[in-house]
Amino acid sequence: MTTLAESLTAALGERYEIGDLIGAGGMAMVYRARDLKHGRDVAIKVLRQELAASVGAERFLREIHIAASLHHPHILQLFDSGEADGLLYYIMPLVRGETLRELMKRGPLPLSEAVRLAGQIADALDYAHQQGVVHRDIKPENILLESGHALVADFGIGRAVSGAQLEAPVALTEAGLAVGTPTYMSPEQIDGRTLDGRSDLYSLACVSYEMLAGLTPFAGKTVSAMLRQHLIEDPPAISSIRPDIPHGIGAALQKGMAKLPEERFATAAEFAGALHTGTTPTAVVLVPPPQRRWGLVLAAGALILAAAGGWLAWNRSHQSGPVSTSAVVVLPFTVRGNDSLQLGEGMVTLLSTKLDGA
């Protein structure tokens, strides 16, 4: 029986030297390869044959073409794609690093690192959403890390497969395949509703939660139990798992995982901004203690007395006759602000006596 690697070699051997299998998932297999024309190492992702038959070459290539038009520092570039002897494939750079999943296996991430990576992923998603492209399968396995630099992979695959599910649901069901990953699927994705960028945002919030907590926000024992949790349950507050997480981060995660799209952040960029702001301690406004405020009041009174005395002295020096007998009425002073303070009768008496005797 011919293996998939042998089929690839027969189909692409003139252009690529096929190497070993480096990854396998529910939808595709990934092989290391050498691009003979350009002299570079690449990764070839091949859809599983039962899925390829349901998707169809035309739809697959159309969606991959859209994904190939995305050019962003945090989106994994696509070099090529095609169909050969019934195999649907696309070719991308060989990332010399690890997936976010592999990183998280070592435990929860430091707050600053999790926020940094979430920001990079959000930046990629925000750009793609502005181009009208929704990823549909944001999960740690689709986030590659190269020198600490996040790269979002597999744009276009989710949409191609979702179309196949609508067109040929029996084939997909028999293959045991699902569009998206249950651990990170948005409620509207589970319900089969129309998706926009806020669905990806929900998935990113789930991934961000897991980066910080070391646990997924929902952990049903079965797929159906987990999907039910996404639909009707709120995740545990992350502070109950990591008390050191600031309140602002927890609030951003909760909003990102809101059940209704309109209750989430409008964009991935807003979510990233809320995470960044959440790491900043709340500013504290220092209010002078009462004794300091009274010191300011007395200083202000002294200035008033000095000004009044100066005015009377100037007035006398510029008059040839006696000083005008016009009355000056002194009323209690009020310092306006959040805490109103009255200048006591003593200050009024002092000022009146000074003016009267000047």
Beta strands, then each sheet from edge to edge (+ up, - down):
strand 1: 16-24
strand 2: 28-35
strand 3: 40-47
strand 4: 80-84
strand 5: 87-93
strand 6: 98-99
strand 7: 143-146
strand 8: 149-152
strand 9: 334-335
strand 10: 341-342
sheet 1: 1+ 2- 3+ 5- 4+
sheet 2: 6+ 7- 8+
sheet 3: 9+ 10-
end
